[in-house]
Amino acid sequence: MVARALRILLPPALITAMLALSGLVADRIYNGNLFTVLIAGAAAGSVLISLAMTRLRAWAVAPLSMLGLAGYLTFALHLSAQRAGITGDLPTIARESLGDGIPRLLAVLVPVEPQPDTIAVPVIATWLAGLMAMELTTRARRTLVGLTPPVLLFTGALWLVGPAAPRTPWPALAFAALAVAALAFTGRVRTPDTGIDPATRKALRLRAALAGGTGFAVILALVAGAAPPVAQQVTAAPFDPRSLIDPPDLDALDENPLIRLSGWALQPQEKLLDADIAADARIRLAVLSDYDGVTWKVGATYRPAGRSLPRPPGESAGKAVQQRLTVAGLTGKLLPAAATPSHVDGVRVAYDQSTGTMLRPEGLTTGMTYTVTSLHNEPDVNLLPVADVPSGAAMARYIALGPNVPDSISRLAQRLGADNGAPYQRALAIEQFLAEHYKLDPQAPSGHAYPNLNFFLFGPAGTGAGKGTSEQFAASFAVLARLLNLPSRVVVGFTARAGRHPVTAGDALAWPEVYFTDLGWVPFHPLPDPNTETKPLEDEFKPQPETSQPPPSEEPIPTLAPTADASSAAGAASATADGGANVALVAGAGGGGLAVLLLAGFVVFVLLARAALRRRRLDEGSPDSRIEGAWLEVGDALRLAGRPAPEHLSAAEVAAHAAEAAAPVRGRHEVRLAAPTLDELAVAVNQTVFGPGTAGDTEAEAARSRALAYIDELKARRSWWRRLLWTLHPGPLRWRR
């Protein structure tokens, strides 16, 4: 009786253990133990239903098992949604989980939160594997074939984990042991002791021995042949399935929120958030790591995440700071939080582990409330003076700059770093220089391309130079730091006071950060203190004008003896000086002076008219008209460069044509790289055509900066006489468009 019970119950128990072991392997990338419990329940439920219906016909088992799957899946979705704090009706949760289950499972950030859309597919796969294994093993009595579904499930669990968890050999060994036990138990065939003559019995034993020996030899050969390539694959890094799914895309304003600061500065009373925070802190909105000479960009990879968020690499755990935030007027997808978020409740987020910033793929909505627990880490000030900065491929993006850095900015960085050898001292020198020599002006226009920064740092007095928002201060600091080999980035966020207070547009701020070895990212504050006078820019920091002197003469200038003709001319000149006017000389001088006056008037008219035209295009009118004006300026520049764009081209094709017109060229002393691209300007132009009224001041300012940066670079590639003709050409005043 006991033997018969074991013969009935042992195979289902082994299959259940194999399926549960697959869930235990996948649970290494999940947070908590809920996933393992749900997978074990799915394995047990599927096997028990098949075992209970062994006496039924085969065609009836699958429909009844599917009913059991539906009930268990409903329970699993409800439990995981309740644990994850996800609200909503169960049918909607089930529809979204089943529709987005596979992409969500492959795109989610590790550690994975056991949520409905991250447990639905594994539960279904486990249930189906148990059903097929039981039907093939118990009903069809094909154990070897019946173990195929659990093996595939175990392989899928290993593939899902990939390189996200350390390798542990014991689950594979335990799984193999369970499989061998199932084969050994069900593979025993008892033959009757009577009814077979000795010769036949001896022949059967010999045949079985030969078959066993042959099978053993084949297994040894397979192991010997497959061991080397399998071993090579084991030493290599496992494939990461999360690379198959593209992360969420960012909007233009989210890709470069730095350009939003000037617009916020003009409306400082606009409420963006309601913050209830335990202590004074800076709330981060975005971290901008990449700079191409025109714009700073986020350059982050946001992946769906659960409530628990991993720390960015290189950052240590700090003091927990809790904040409760409610969205008011803030738009976009980026989700603000104090650095560095470790836990979030009330909203489903995508997370970039390299920067520790969050994003809501559906976008922010007014009234949305969420709670964040952040780990605030204060660097040890005693270690900063002796701290070093790392190098290598990991820091390459934080040192890289766009091509054609202005010489004046490069010379400024060299002078600031000349007397400061330690990295922290170089960063302090940049911070102090900017805070002492420049003014904070909320009315300053947006822009952080090379021309904007060059004007901010070295522009003539009385023209708005030397004044900027935190955008120019942070961008200038980061560029100067990278020129001194300091890994730097720009952060955009808000200042928040302890307690419950509104966060307004006037609290928006940008600040730079520098990475130090073993200390992580350290923020700096290059803004001037309120009510302090700025120092004039010393001559040593000003760009030096290029001067040229005539070569010295090696031979004395010969002195000629006066001739008769010269004496006559001298006499005529003397007579003229005595009062006898030379009529021809007076007439010639009068005509030449009139021609000079006319030419000077024409030059002044062209310069003033073209300056007024550019001002009307770029600084006046609605955002749509200013974007169109920036596009017209680019078109005029291409015509002045001798590379006009054909009229039939679209905006994107004109941008490609402009890139060809400013292709890299090699001069006598340097290589000029490609000018800034106009792809984003072309997108803005299309937006004004197909979506009029949707562009704002930030898009218009960005279009202005991109157009001027491209025009300046295109003009700089021309010879001196072509640049002179470019400046004085009256064509833009009369060209039809």
Summary of the structure (lengths in Angstrom):
residues: 737
radius of gyration: 38.0
end to end distance: 97.7
largest distance: 157.7
contacts: 2222
relative contact order: 0.07
helix: 54%
strand: 13%
